[in-house]
Amino acid sequence: MTRRAPGGAAGGATWRNWAGNVVSRPAAVLRPRAVEEVQAAVRGAASRGLRIKAVGAGHSFSGLAATDGVLLSLDELSGLVHADAATGRVRFRAGTRLHRIPALLEPYGLAMANLGDIDRQSLAGATSTGTHGTGLRFGGLATQVTSATLVLADGALLEVGPDENAELLPLVALGLGALGILVELEIQCVPAFLLHAVEGPEPLGGVLESFRERTEQEDHVEFYWWPHTDTAMVRTNTRLPGDAVRRPEGRLAAFAEEQLLANGALALKSALGRALPATIPAVNRLATRVYGSRDLVDRSHEVFTSPRRVRFRELEMAVPRAAVPEAVAELRALVERRGWRLSFPVEVRVAAADRLWLSTASGRESGYIAVHRYWGEHFEEVLREAGAVLRAFDGRPHWGKLHWEDAASLRARYPRFDEAVAVRDRLDPERRFANSELERVLGP
């Protein structure tokens, strides 16, 4: 087990998340290569009276992984443990990055059932924070977890699955890192499939008016509203069999879309907006005309995910699906009323209801509304006030994004909140895996 920090710094070096808004200085940074090394690290932290936290890619905007104790980088705890092509169940080590999973599944003819639009996260980090994609018939990534192995506060292993401790799976699958260190996860995969992707601009009013019907009819649908315009970019993905004919985007077109427009142009317009905020409305209107239509058929992971190289800060709230049109309208009114200039689009997605105790979609079909701020801009005022608007629609904050909720405000929005806290109290009575973020959202 080495003592290098993520990125190669020495143990005890300053750690920052991807967005740069969370900073901590751990007493030590360890990179375990085996489950036994994780167990030893937890026991060692306990013997020194230190807290211990695991981190994957550090792609969360919240402080769930920050610690002044021992930081475990799970980058070396990566890869496939075993796969069953007949059942579609595949077991991975917890630090496996999402973008490496398609190649691991390819020999078995399998794919993950759904993905978000970023694949840089670790598997355990993505499931533990409630990462999701879009599609009314599909839950977040944590709903794909069928079993897991957890290192507890005393270093012992806890197996959770259909045959052992099954009652804990709805919490362990999405546990915020509060229960222990996830070291292995079994995922229910599906036969590999293609997606027919169609993207183009539409009037925002029509998109909101048809939102309910469209989310029920399409396999996967999302839209991006450009503030200060009446236009949304709408993406729909239709699932096709794995042996359907691929019609991928050409290399030049893909480069133009993903590198020049989605990243290069966005970086340029965001930097311009930071320097000259008054230009943002005009630039956003120009963007709705420049970003063209797309129509392609490709492997699922190629369509679901896109590179995100422009850094930003983000708040995302899950509201009841039926409330999305009104919530977006209220958010738009807030932007106009406050006179803000927002260069990043507002993203809207949907997910199926699930039974996970701390899932933002627990017990209800959900619409996700995400507000972004370019990394160089002041973000707190905009994101706080946007969060307050969405909270009024019974919004639940994405655990991995920025928000200002606490246990008192969250308890009423999660029917099994107190049960989840009781399990944490039982599994980690000394708060070995706690930090200030968890104390805020779950209680001290």
N, C-alpha and C positions, 0 to 999 in steps of 0.2 A: 504494500500500500504506500503510494507516494504522497508527498506533502505539497504538491504543486497545486496552485489555484486554477480554476477554469481560465484557460487562455495562457497558462504557463507561469503565472506569477508565483512567488514563494509563499509558503504558508504564512498566514497572518496578514497578507497583502489586502488592500482594499478591494472589495467585490462590488461590481455594479451590474444591474440588470441591462437587458438589451436597450431599453429606452433611455437609460441613464438617469432615471428619476428616483431609483432606490439604491442607496449606498450603505454598505456595512463593512466593518473591519473584524472579520472572524479571528478568534484566538489561534485557530489552526484550520487548514483546508486539506482534506484528505480525498484521495481518488481510489476507492476500493475497486478491486477487480473481481471479487467473488463475494457471495453472500456471507461467508464466514468472516470476511474482513469488515463487512457492515456490522455484523454482530459484535465483533471486537471493538469497533469504533464506538458503538453505543455504550458498551460496558465501560470503555475507557473514559468517555465523557462523563458518565455517571460517577465514576470513581474520583473525578476531579471537580465534581459539582458543576459541570458545564451543561448548558443546553446544546442540542445538536439538531441541525436541519439539513435536508437533502435539497439539491438543486440540479435541474437538468440543463436546459438551454438558457434559463433566466429570461424567458420571453414574456413573463407576466409583468404587468404594470403595477400590480399590488406588491406588498412587502411580505408575502407568505413565505418566501425562502430566506429572508434576511436573518442574520444572527450575529451576535458578538461572541458566540461560543464556538462549536465545531461545525464547519460547513463540509458536507459530503457532496462532492461532484460525482454524479453517476455516469459520466461519460464512458468510463471503462466497463461499466456493468451493462453491456449492450449486446444485442444479437438475439437470435432465435434459439429457444430451448428445445421445443419439439412442435411438430405440426401433424394434424390428422386431416388429410384431404377429404376423407369421407364425411366427417362431421363438420368440417370447417373451423374447428377450434385450434388455435395456434397460441403457444405460450412464448412470451418474450421476456427478456430481462428489462428491468424498469427504465433504464437509461437509454433505450433504443430510440433514436430520432425518427420521427414520423417519415421523413423523406427517404430513409433507408428501408422502410418496411416493404414497399412494392417489389423491390428486387428480391427480398427474402421470401416473399409470398409467390413469386412468379413460378418457381418450379412445381408448386402445388396447384397452380391454376386458381388461386384465390386472390381476393382483394378485401380491403376494409369496406364496410357497407356505406360509410359516409365519411367525409373529411371536411375540415374547415378550409379557409382559403390561404392559410399559412402552414407550412409543414416543417418548420425549423425546431419545433418543440420536442421534448422527450415525451415518450408515451405516458409515463407516470405523471409528469407535470401536466400534460394535456387533460388526462382523465380526472386528476385530482382537483383541477380548477374549473371544470365544467366546459371545456372547449367544445364547440359544436360547429356544424355546418348549416345547411339549410335544407328544408324538405319536410312537409307536414307528416309524412309517414315514417320519418326517421328521427331518432333521438340523438343526443350528443354522444361524444366518443365514450363516455363512461357507461352508457347503456349497452355497449358492446362487450363489457367486461363480464366474464363468466366465472372466474375464480382469480385469487390473488394470494401472494405470500407477503407477509408483513413482519418486519423486525420490531418487536415491542420494546418498551422502555428498559426492561431487564436483560435485553439481548436475546430473548427467546423468539422462536418463530411462531407465527400464527397463520394457519392455513384457513382460507375462507373460500367456500365454494358450495356446489350442490350437496356434497357429502359431509362437509365439515363447516360448522359455524355459519350455515346458510343465512341465518337471520341477520348477520352483520354485513352481507354483501351490498345491500342498498346504501350503506354508509361508507364502507371501505372503498367501493368503486369511485366515490367522489367524496373524499374525506379531508380535503384542504391541507393534507400533511399533518393533521392534528393527532392522529392515532398512532403513528409509528412511521417507519421507513419502508415504503414499498420496494420490493426487490424483484418480484416477478408478477406478470399479469397475463392471464389467458384471455384471448379476444375471440369472439364469435365472428368469423369472417364469412364471406359469401363467394360464390363463383365469380371469377374475374368478369368484368363487364365494361362496355364502352358507354360514352355519353355523347349525345347529340347536343351541342351547345349553340345557342342562338343569343346574340347580344345586340342591343341597339337602343337609341334614345327614344323616349316616349314622353308625352305631356304628363307632368306629375299628377294633375287632377284625375286623369283617366286611370293612372296606375293605382291611386288610392281607392278610387271608386270600384275597381275590379279586383282589389287585393284579395278579398275573401274567396271569391270564385277561383281566381287564378292559383292561389296557394292550394286549393283543393284539387284542381285539375292537373297541375304540373307535378312532375316528380321532384324537381328542385327549382326554386325560384328565389331571386333576391333582386333588390334594386338599390341604386346609389342616387341620392338626391343631391344635386349641387346647390348649396345655399346661394341665395340672391338670384336664382333662376326658377323657371317653371318647368324644368326638365329633369327627368330621371333616366339613368342608364339601367336597363332591365336585362337580367340574365336568366335564361331558363335552360335547364339541363334535363334531357329525356334519356332514361336508361335503355340501353340496347344490349343484346346478348354479346358475349365475348367474341363470338365468331362473326359478328357483323363486319361490314367493310369499313375500314378506317379511312377517314378523310381528314388527316391532321392539317393544321395550319402550316403553310410553307415557312421555311426557316427565316426568310426575309420578313415576311409578314409578322411572324411571331416575335422576331427581334424588334421590329418597329413598335408593336403593341406593348410588349412586356418591358423592354428596356428603354426605348425612346419616349413612349407616351406614359405608360403606367408608372415608370420610375424616373426617367430623366426629365420629362416635361413636368411631372408633378413636383420634383425637387426644385426645378427652376421657378415654377409659378409660386411655390410656397415661400422660397427665399425672396422672390420679388414682393410677395404679399407682406412678408415680415418687414421689409424695408419701406414699402409704400402701401400701407393697408388700403388706401382709397382706390387702388387699382383692382382689388380682389373681385368685386362684382363683375366688372367688365371681363377680367381674365376668366372667371368661371363661366360666363356666357360663351366666351370663345371656346373653352374646353368642351362644352356640350356639342359644339359643331365639329370640333377636330376629332374627338373620339368617335370612330366610325363603328359600323356594324360588323359582326363576326358570325360565321356559320361554319361549324366544323364538327367532325366526329373523331374522338380519340379515346385512349385509355382513361379510365375514371380518374386516376390520380393526376394525370396530366391536365385534366379539365378542372377538377375541383380546386387545385392549388395554383398560386401565382407567386412569383418572387416579390418580396416587399423590402426594398432597400432604402426607402425614405423613412427616417425615424419620426415617430410621432408619439403622442400620449393619448389615451383613449378611455372613455367611459362607455359602458354598454349596459343597458337595462333590458330585462325580459318583462314584457307586459302581456296580458291575455291577448291572444291573436285577434279577437274581434275589436280590440281597442287600438290597434295599430294606426288606422287612418286618422282617427281623432288625435292620437298622441303625436303623430308627425305634424299635423296641422298646428297643434299647440306649440310644438317645438319651433316650427317655422315662425309663428307669431312672436315667440320669445326673441328669436334672432332679430326680427325686424324692430321690435319694441326697444331692445337694448342697443341697437345700432352696431352690433358686432360685425366684423368682417372675417368670415370663415373660409379658408382656402381649401380645406379637405372636404370631400363629400360625406354625407351622412348615410350609413349603411343600414339596410333593413333586411332581416332574414326571418325564418320560421323554424320551429321544431315541434315534434310530437310531444304529447304529454308522457311523462314517465313516472316511475315509483321510487326513484332515488331520493333519500331523505333531504339532502341539501342541494338538489338540482334546481336550477332556476326554472326548469320546466316541470317541476314536481307537481303532479296532479292536474295540470292544465296545458292545453295547446298554447304555445307561446310565440310571440313575435319579438324579435331582438332589434333594438334600435341603438346604433353605435355612433357616438360623436367623437371626432378626432381633432387634435390640435397639433400642428407642426411642432417638432421638438424645440425649435428656437423661440416659440411664442409663449407668452404667459397663458397657462391653461386652467388654473384653478377656478377663476371666476366663471368661465364659460361652462366647464364641466360640472361644477357644483350646481349651478342654476339649471342646467339641462337635466341633471339628475333629480332635482326637486320637482321639475315638471313631470318627468316620467314616473317618479315615486307616487304622484297623485293618481296614476292609473294602476296602482298596486304593483309598481315595478320592483323587480328583484335585481340587484346588481350582479353582474358577472364577477365571480370571485377573483379572476385573474386580471381584472381591469381596475382602473382608478374609481374609487367611490368613497363616500364619507358616512356610510351607514355604520351602526354599531349593534351590539347584541339586543339592546332594548328595542330598537326599531325593526330589527330583522325577525325577532321571535314571532311576531304576529303574522308574518308572511310565510312561515314554514310550519305546517301543522305538526311536524315531528322534530322540531328544533330542540325541545327539551330532552327528547329521547337521545338525539345525537350528542348533546352535551353530557348526558349521563354516561353514555358509552365512552366518551373521551375521559371522563372522570375515573372510570373503572380501568381503562387501559393505560392511562398516563396520569396517575394521581399526583406525581411530583412535577408535572408539566415539563418533562424532559424535552418534548418536541414543540414547546410553545415559543412564541415571540410576541412582540407588541401588536402585530397585525391580527394574530389569532386571538389575543386577549381582547382586542377591540370587537371583533365580529362574533366571537363565541362567548365572551365573558371571561373574567380573570379566574 
